[in-house]
Amino acid sequence: MKNIFSAKTASPPAGADMEFANGASGTVRAVIDAVLPCVDGGRFPVKRVVGEPVRVRAHCFTDGHDVLRVQLCWRAHDQAGFREVPMKPLGNDVWEARFSPPSMGRYVYTAVAWVDPFESWRSEMTRRVDPDDVRIAAQVGALEIAAAAARAEGADRVALQRWATELDAVAASPASDVVSLKALALDEEYAELARRHPDRRHAVRHPVELPLVADRERARFSTWYELFPRSASPVPGAHGTFRDVEARLPAIAAMGFDVLYFPPIHPIGREQRKGPNNALEAGPGDVGSPWAIGAAEGGHKSILPALGSAEDFRRLLDRAAAHGLEIALDIAFQCAPDHPYVKAHPDWFRWRPDGSVQYAENPPKKYQDIYPFNFECEDWRGLWAELKSVLDHWIGEGVRIFRVDNPHTKAFPFWEWAIGEVKRAHPDVIFLAEAFTRPKVMHRLAKLGFSQSYTYFTWRNTKKELQEYFTELSSGPGIDYFRPNVWPNTPDILHEQFHAGEPAVFMSRLVLAATLAANYGIYGPAYELCEHLPRGPGSEEYLDSEKYQLRHWNHDDPASLAPFIARVNRIRRENPALHWDRSLRFLHIDNDQLLAYAKESPDGSNVIVTVVNLDPHNTQSGWLGLEPASVGVAAGASFQMHDLLSGQRFIWQGDWHYVRLDPHSVPAHIFVVRRRHGDERDFDYFL
Amino acid sequence: MKNIFSAKTASPPAGADMEFANGASGTVRAVIDAVLPCVDGGRFPVKRVVGEPVRVRAHCFTDGHDVLRVQLCWRAHDQAGFREVPMKPLGNDVWEARFSPPSMGRYVYTAVAWVDPFESWRSEMTRRVDPDDVRIAAQVGALEIAAAAARAEGADRVALQRWATELDAVAASPASDVVSLKALALDEEYAELARRHPDRRHAVRHPVELPLVADRERARFSTWYELFPRSASPVPGAHGTFRDVEARLPAIAAMGFDVLYFPPIHPIGREQRKGPNNALEAGPGDVGSPWAIGAAEGGHKSILPALGSAEDFRRLLDRAAAHGLEIALDIAFQCAPDHPYVKAHPDWFRWRPDGSVQYAENPPKKYQDIYPFNFECEDWRGLWAELKSVLDHWIGEGVRIFRVDNPHTKAFPFWEWAIGEVKRAHPDVIFLAEAFTRPKVMHRLAKLGFSQSYTYFTWRNTKKELQEYFTELSSGPGIDYFRPNVWPNTPDILHEQFHAGEPAVFMSRLVLAATLAANYGIYGPAYELCEHLPRGPGSEEYLDSEKYQLRHWNHDDPASLAPFIARVNRIRRENPALHWDRSLRFLHIDNDQLLAYAKESPDGSNVIVTVVNLDPHNTQSGWLGLEPASVGVAAGASFQMHDLLSGQRFIWQGDWHYVRLDPHSVPAHIFVVRRRHGDERDFDYFL
């Protein structure tokens, strides 16, 4: 009998010749239909955070009414043996267990299941009532117990043998009492002993070992601040330096950020350099775009001399760390026409018959000052190795976070290889993908290894858009591999919502970003100071953008949002509910300008309810639906809603609650739910 | 550099050593993220019907802005080479193509994609405006075309060489006109020629060949009638025979059925035989349960002598076929205590210490007259081979449809093996799984190979229950492998809805079954004659069930629903919309006792709208939402709703339509939508 399935078919089924996958026999009756979470059948790893319990579910069953045992198997990818955790049935043939990755790195997990003769017998025994049935069943059980004894050793073996002998003797004695016979058969202590020595000859193991990456916590919860070091000088018109950035560190840390991200810090090309506002011609004093990387002074491993030395950079990393800030670098794999690579490796670029290279484009944007690499070139291995050595160089300097520019315009296999290699040696490295492109492409990059991903948040503005998008982000299949990092603005994107410059818009978008997503960031100085003028009507580009020129920021402006940002980030830091994306749920509120949602910490102890007025012009009010039971409060009991933004406290009771927000003061509430403690003899006390 | 992934991980990723799956290199930039439909990553086949177009979608993209070409690859499982069909982009990185399996059997399909340099160049060329850019691009194109010429032969090669030479020459000539240069570069006829010789060196093939089973049409669309041949005698009290069944064939065919299904027709055990109403003791004249298979006269390959001979059975098959009816047999793999297997193969049963075998149970049901097989026995290979030979025996007799009794109490690997083997030799065989059990188990059986599956329809009675359940059946992942066969009643299940005996309930449940599902059936004589008395209050068992005794049915009863059933089945047969499950959509109607839904044929030409009054006591009315555009009628145009049950015709216009149903006449409409043809000078004419 020939196997009817193609050899290439995903997984061989029960063989036509009665030979089965894994060398199992036809007597393997346990079925594992699925093990979850699972990304593309195990092709890509699930992402979690070190120490965080990973909840694994297996869909397992067997024919008939026999009883299964199911174990979760997990190990670090480079360890030999699996550790096993018993899985518990949740009903509907779903079994669950958890494991916590003890350290950063890559893991695999799967499940094993078997029809357990001892448990099957025990389950049947509990149902037996008829005295003859009980006696026969006890005799059958004695055989199972004796078999378990044969599998055991030492004291276990002796105990099980004793139990088997006694059970058989009592069952055989016509004088014995059936009630005590059944009690002996169902003895829980003995059963626990028998369970330690199961008959696993017919166990089935799920054929796929599902991969998982355990990152450090910052991959899941981070607060980013972007600035251009060259604009950090306190002196208007002077080129900023790393030393100038050092002076800003206390203020940035005080605002509650933990990642400080710089656009590229490398020498900037002189050929085709851009002038202010993306002008095609640069004047003699123009500084050019930091993304036009490379000039005579060096390329991706060098530092623009005007910013400082390698020594200055390392010192900055240290000072930042002292303030709880990590420096994230920009990785833009592309070259200015005068990058040293262009001369040293002309074969890495695609030359046209006229001896030119077509400049980079990300339609409709044109980067006349940038050459793209040709990832298909003959020497792709040499190119890849060199690009990875750029990452290695900065890791060597102490950098552990990279924001990758336009990864979707570079070959996908490169990222999987490069990120995989880097994280094998340095599992603490975090990669943020700056790919504003089609959904499947963004998801693929996340699957390939990017720790975090930019999102469409900037263009999701109405209640309906925000609800749909964040429901997808927090509950879609991406939840296992796509970690959103949401930005109200970037140096590339000044959404038209901001063009009128209303502080209410800056505040509401900040609150949305900070409370809807566990990872968020702002392009800082421009945001705190409500920079809002576009280069032209309808443009998403900033007027006089720092991308092409130095800017000077007045951090002493009394209108600065810095204190507001600091308050929001402090609320984030202090409330674990806001450290995860998964628990987000939108609440009903009968006003299309009010958006309300709840998040809770994994243990349910911390619940945050955010309400945002999306209308920057008018006070909006409405009735918000929040059932007390859904936030851990008994129905009918009152609870306190403590607005951490304003400090106000409200007592709520019942299911519907009146909310009113004036955009001219603060357009949002960030409530923490405080449940009542104590009793009627005490003063009310809410925790 | 060592591969960081475990060898057992589902599919090796881009290799850490820069070596890639499939021997591909890092220059493979096309990505195939998914190929659909796909059941469990290709572990199980998708089910379709021979000749029916299979719509395959692939999620494909590449980095940057280059252009992909994607091909669907398909072949019969035992053929060597793939046939390829170009896939077209639908947007959002989804590509689609179709193929139609030309004959019954097993197929595989997958997709191949590559970044196409010629198409990428052509796409870029269309965007070029600047004369210098056009000239340079034309020269680049000439190189691509020359490369295509080198891959071609004969006339194609000559033509492509001519094109390349001309394009290059025109591009190089400063005197040439840029408009005509661009026209030459974008010449569509030449392009078609170049497309025939693509550069597929960097093509990627989806690593899984996805399996598909092409059944005959009856697997997707069938109308079942169940009867007990032993009750077919026209003489009350006499044991019916196959000859008696022959006499019933014209009436059953006239009712519009195409499958006639019999409970087991084998000798019935005498040991532990059951009496009427499941009595534990049988009297001397009692006939026993047909599912207690096997006695001295023979077992699963034998026929109960009282029904007739093997010759009579073959004759019945022929006569039935002449009436357009196929006989379906019951496969119940279990034995009466006096089945010949019990003596010949005692090792196939699980003997207890007291020398007894525990009878079969499907809690809470007890089958004291039945021994289950032990699928885990030492001689499982012998047992399996013998059971498969039972199928082979009846196939040899001409049977091609089997209804399998309680398949979920037999080992799952057995079914995958046995059904796979049978269908390899006889792809026209259809298996119906009678598994009323938990959802994941029912789905697994369908995945393993059962062509159709019993459902929970019997217990889905309210509007909400029906909408939820049939939405799941027609749109959930099961749509690719789980074909529902819905039954309002079976000899085992008389739902309490029927206990009052109202004809309106029998009619409405029949209409629901017949129009919600492409496969349905009834336990016939009891249904036509509105048999409705349960064995006891709240019982789902029939009083005086045919399972344990002979019954006599008065087919001349003027209250028989036979004419109604015939009308419903004729509507089914004549309207292709009802031959598929996939197009079902529920319509809004503002009355919880009225259920409304639409189905359409794959080409959209046939649209059926069914409205059912679920209340057997009261006339119910409501407004039904049906937008004309959703049934192919222009907004504002009127259309005719022709009720095929009553013959009445209604003219509808606009989105909301009044419906009223009196359960005391007919509790349902089955409308066919007739669109207006002709114009204002004609009489209205609807097709």
Interface residues (C-beta under 8 A of the other chain):
Chain A: M1 I4 F5 S6 K8 T9 A10 S11 P13 A14 G15 A16 M18 F20 S25 G26 T27 V28 R29 V31 D33 A34 D40 G41 G42 R43 F44 H59 F61 T62 D63 G64 H65 H77 N92 D93 R106 V108 V115 I136 Q139 V140 L143 H202 P207 V208 E209 L210 P211 R352 P353 D354 S356 E361 P363 P372 F375 E376 W380 R381 W384 H408 T409 K410 A411 F412 P413 F414 E416 W417 G420 E421 R424 R438 P439 K440 V441 H443 R444
Chain B: M1 I4 F5 S6 K8 T9 A10 S11 P13 A14 G15 A16 M18 F20 S25 G26 T27 V28 R29 V31 D33 A34 D40 G41 G42 R43 F44 H59 F61 T62 D63 G64 H65 H77 N92 D93 R106 V108 V115 I136 Q139 V140 L143 H202 P207 V208 E209 L210 P211 R352 P353 D354 S356 E361 P363 P372 F375 E376 W380 R381 W384 H408 T409 K410 A411 F412 P413 F414 E416 W417 G420 E421 R424 R438 P439 K440 V441 H443 R444
